[in-house]
Amino acid sequence: MIRHTRYLTGISRSKRHLSSVKLLRRRSDFNSHFSNPEPTLTTFVASWAGPCSVVVPELEAISCETGAPLLIVDVDKHPHLACEQGVTALPTTTLAKEGRILTKFAGVNARKRLSTFLPGEP
């Protein structure tokens, strides 16, 4: 089962927001998230990486505003998954739909990088 994470910052704690931001617990949860017919955000992070603490709140806000589910993957707990997904820098964020990656980027400034892909983004 997916559970909420310590990365949640409380930018917007509405029920919709809390239900759309999850921390990966099992590989099967990643597979179902990734193959969703709607756009989904996945970010690969580590608690020791400073930029991760910057990008996660930004992605939480984007998830809340657009309704795109966000899955947070801790690379220390799921190193094989990070390797399979080609993660070479932290944080790495992907936007996928129906099992296809629409965009993938490393670093912060998620709003700017996702603006052309998600509805409701300027």
Residue, then its C-alpha position, 0 to 999 in steps of 0.5 A: m500500500i502507498r502511504h503519505t510521506r514526510y516530504l509532504t509540506g502542507i502547502s495545500r492539505s485538502k483531501r484531494h491533495l492528500s489523496s493525489v500525493k503518495l510515497l511508493r511502498r511496493r513495485s506494483d504500485f509504481n506499475s499501476h501509477f505509471s500505466n494510468p490513462e491520465p497524466t501522472l507525475t513521478t519524482f525520484v528523491a532522497s532525503w539527503a539531497g537538498p534539491c529534493s526538498v525544494v522540488v517536492p513542495e513545488l510538485e505537490a502544489i502542481s499535483c493539487e492544482t492540476g489533479a495529476p497524481l504524484l508518486i514520490v519514489d525514495v531511491d534509497k528504498h527502491p534503487h533498482l527502480a531508479c536504475e530501471q528508469g534511468v535516474t542519474a541525478l536527483p531529483t528526477t521527475t517524469l510525466a507519463k501517460e498510459g505507460r509512456i514518458l511525455t517528459k523527464f527532467a532532473g533538477v528543480n523548476a518543475r512548474k516551468r518544465l511541465s507547463t506545456f504538458l499539464p492543463g491549468e499550467p501557465 
